[in-house]
Amino acid sequence: MLIVLDISNLQGPNVDFKLLKANGVSGILAKAVEGTGYRDPTFYNNWMRAKDAGLLVGAYGFSRQDLGLRAEDEAYYLLENLPPLDTSDSVWQDLEVGNGDLTDYALTYADYITRHIGFFSGVYSYPWFIANHLQGAALANLNLWLASYQALYDSQGNVQWPPCPVPWREYVIWQQTSNARYPSIPDVVDLSVIQRDLAGLMALGKPAPIATPPVVVPPVTVPPVTPPVTQTPITPPPGRVNHYAIKGCALKPAPDHGSRALVMLAPGARIQVSDQTKIANGEKWSFVGYGAHGTYYTGYLLTTNIR
């Protein structure tokens, strides 16, 4: 069980935080602001010296909805007066005065804090106030720092933790007395306990940054460049029928059939040519071959053997 003290200007400007740590204190929750116009004059000094002493630190804003202030304005004022936050530093709302149903007020405050710094530690209140002003079911999603000074004891005289007020199902910190005494604090101080280890207390604060694994860039393998292959015209063996692609030539009937063109072959069309006909790529050669209808044709061939 860890001990946390509520520190404000009421404890004076000369709290010895190293002495508190030596006496078993694990952290402090320090008052930073009240409403939208008051900053605790000892806050920054308390915050920095507690950190130097190795204590966990948190800050809270004392809400004044009873003055007609908006939740988002109060949340903004708290954030405006915070030093840069380190991992495990916590931020709370102290909500113990106000009128009517304050469910939306507390949720709006928490939402504003979360949207601007990425987390919200929770809300502080006490059973009577919760029963009369904080009854919305959605509040159970917020951590509760419960103040309850009516200690219960079992048959052996051991202190029992008080029941959790609805709508919450559990509370994370219990402020069990306002009359604790510690060296270097001239008057009494509020003392809270938490049934967690140090890591559990740290988890209520700012989360640690997520480590991003380095991006491993695989080596780039450049494929070898294959030089272009120069095609050598292929001479078909004697006696074979070969296929040729037509490159924009017109096939006409043989001279004894007249000169009227019977077939216009587009580029890429194919025709069979006997091996007795001499064909040269890119040159104009007369040839005789079999056309689409078995008729002999003459014409010009401007291509290569594509068989």
Secondary structure as UniProt FT lines:
FT   STRAND          2..7
FT   HELIX           9..11
FT   HELIX           17..22
FT   TURN            23..24
FT   STRAND          25..34
FT   TURN            35..37
FT   STRAND          38..39
FT   TURN            41..42
FT   HELIX           43..52
FT   TURN            53..54
FT   STRAND          56..62
FT   HELIX           65..67
FT   HELIX           71..80
FT   TURN            87..88
FT   STRAND          90..94
FT   HELIX           103..117
FT   STRAND          122..125
FT   HELIX           127..133
FT   HELIX           137..141
FT   STRAND          144..147
FT   STRAND          152..153
FT   TURN            155..156
FT   STRAND          159..160
FT   TURN            166..167
FT   STRAND          173..180
FT   TURN            183..184
FT   STRAND          189..194
FT   HELIX           198..202
FT   TURN            203..204
FT   TURN            238..239
FT   STRAND          241..245
FT   STRAND          250..253
FT   HELIX           255..257
FT   STRAND          263..264
FT   TURN            267..268
FT   STRAND          270..274
FT   TURN            275..276
FT   TURN            281..282
FT   STRAND          289..290
FT   TURN            292..293
FT   STRAND          296..298
//
